[in-house]
């Protein structure tokens, strides 16, 4: 897989972990599973940034996201 795919996967995992964190905090629980998913998302994003020559600019992220989604959705 290319770095763009890792970046998009990391962003999706991070986005899905936010509701889990909010739910755990509102119930008074420790967000252990959410912390693990945030670490996984961070590792995916960090790997993508390090693998991409020159890294990513914030303005490139929507284009990368659309390109990866268009590649896998027919």
N, C-alpha and C positions, 0 to 999 in steps of 0.2 A: 504494500500500500504506500501511497505517496504521502508526503507531509500534510497536504491539504485535507486528506481524509482523516488523519489523526487529529488535526485541529478541529474539524467539524465534530468528530466523535467526542472530543474533550469538551467542547462547548455544549453539546447536547446532554452529556452526562452531568455537567455542572448545572445546567438549567433544570434538569429533573431532580437534582438533589436539594435545591432551594426549598420547595414545598415540604420535603421530608424534614429538613432542619427546622422550619417554622412550626411544623406539627409537633415535633419532639419538644421544642422549647415551650410551646403553649400548653402541652400536657405535663410539663415539669420533668420530662425524661432527659437523659443524656443522649445527644444525637450521635451515637457511636457509628451506626451504619452510614449515616450521612457524612460523617467525617471521613470514613473510608472512601466513599464515592467522590468526595471533594479531592482527596489525595490522588485517586485514580485519574480524575479529570485534569488535575494540575500536571500530573506526569505526562498525560497524552498531549496537552497543550505545550508543555516545555519541550517534549521530544519533537513536536512539529516545528516549533520556533528554531530549535537548534539544527534540525535537518534541512530547513529551507535556507538556501544561501541568501543572506541579507535579512532574514527574518520576515516578519509581516508588519505592515503598517495598519493602524486601526481602520483606515479607509478601505483597505483591501479585504477585510473580513467578510462583508456582505457579498462581494463578488466571489470569493472562495467558497462560501457557503452555497450560493446558487449554482456554481459550477459543479460542486460535488453532488448536490441533490439532483441536478439535471443528468449527471452521469449515471446514477443508479435508478432513477425513476423513469420508466419508459414514456 
